[in-house]
Each structure stands twice: as C-alpha cells, then as structure tokens.
C-alpha cells in the first residue's frame, strides 16, 4: 500500500485543533481528540465524503482552491501551509500580502550589531533601508538621507560617485525591484517608488521598461567613499523568514586587504564623529562616557 503522507498530515493537524479554536460549538462525546472530519469539511466548504477520501488517500490530487480552503480551516500558516501543498504535489498559491515588511525585530537588530566589522542592513521589497548597524550607517553617510537604495542610486547626487560601476548598480537595482513586483504586484510602496523614479530619472525609466529580473543573492560591489577611498566588497543577502519580504544584507571585505583596512578606518571615523555629536568620548572596550 502506498504511503498516505497527505492524509496523515491532515489527520494530525485536525487532531491538534479543538472546536473552540476555530469558533465552533462542541456537541456530544468525542471519542478522539480534535475536530471531526465533518467539522473540517464544513470549515473548508466541501463535501464531507470528499474530505474523507482525502484523509484516506483515495483522493490524491486536490485543486489549489481546495488546499487553500484546507489551509484556512486547519489554521495553517507559513511553512505548514507550504508543506500541505508539497504533499499534494502543488505549488502554493500566492496570497495578498498585508505588507508587514517594515518592522525589524529587536533580535534582528541585535544580530546585526554583533557584526561590528561588517556593514549589515535590512531591506524591504521596495529596497527601503529599514535598519542598519553602525558600520552600514557609516558606509552610507554620503547620502542624505540613506533611506532607499533605489532612490540613492537614481535620485541622490551622491549615487553617481559612490558607485564606481554606476551602470551595473543601476541595472541590478531595477532588476531587484522588478523581481519584487512579481512577488507582490499590488504592493503600494513599490508602485509609489516606481512612479516617482520613472518621473524623476530617464535612466530608471529606460531600465524599467527592459523588464530585467534578478534578486539579491551574492555579488561584488565597487564603491568610492569620500572619507576612505575605494572599497571592493562582496555581499550576501538572506531572507528574513519571520518577516516575508525582508532581506538581511551583509557586506564583507577580504581580510588583510586595503578594503578591509578602509572599512576599519571608516568605523573609527564614524564612531569619533558620533561621540563628538553626543558629547561622549570613547573608553577602552568600545564604551563611552560623558
């Protein structure tokens, strides 16, 4: 007999829910834990016999609409919902995003601060800079403000000199935005940004019309910082799983290279300026005092 992974999963998730968890009244004596099959069928808006066939493995090819209904009925989110689709041999249907991509958790901020020698920052799908550690703030000081990578490339006067390969940076930035619109075509912030940059920059409008698509993964960056000179950095981008759409980006310089030395100097200069502005002076160990 074939393994019935889909049915096993449905039974287990049904057993983990009580009627009160899903807003249903409980009637009669329950011989087993959790919801009855008939109750899941009602919550899913489907025939009870059809749902029974799913659990028993007699129906192996539910439609995406059925799977989405089951996800709602069984309160499946995130990885559990994706797992249900995989067991059924289907791809999860995209759901409208509530746009929860601007809040950066304290734990993620603490993680970034734990990398004092590498710039680290969090981006939204629209390439808004949501949070940055001290060295990333130092790296982006030429921009006023350092708020959005696309705006910084196309609309800030510092962009043309900061990015040594401006054309490459511009193409990559637009390709990143194009990919984001594919994931979430109705994202209001993306629409606003594209509309603004299209009206402001003929270069952006030209590249946007080319429909190139590429996400951030890893690449090299050649930058020219007014305080420390040329920097050759690589970066890695990581999805923030608890906040879909956010990406953690970490820049890195090869150890014992002029770029690594320049990054170290940049961090020192930034800390000195910050201490001067706040009236603090550095103590050994990186602490400050008035």
Secondary structure as UniProt FT lines:
FT   HELIX           5..15
FT   HELIX           19..22
FT   HELIX           37..44
FT   HELIX           48..56
FT   HELIX           64..73
FT   TURN            74..75
FT   HELIX           78..87
FT   TURN            88..89
FT   HELIX           106..113
FT   TURN            116..117
FT   STRAND          120..123
FT   TURN            125..126
FT   STRAND          128..132
FT   HELIX           134..139
FT   TURN            140..142
FT   HELIX           149..154
FT   TURN            157..158
FT   HELIX           159..162
FT   TURN            164..165
FT   HELIX           166..183
FT   TURN            185..186
FT   HELIX           188..200
FT   HELIX           202..209
FT   TURN            210..211
FT   STRAND          218..225
FT   TURN            226..228
FT   STRAND          229..239
FT   TURN            241..242
FT   TURN            244..245
FT   STRAND          247..252
FT   TURN            255..256
FT   HELIX           258..278
FT   STRAND          281..282
FT   HELIX           284..286
FT   STRAND          288..289
//
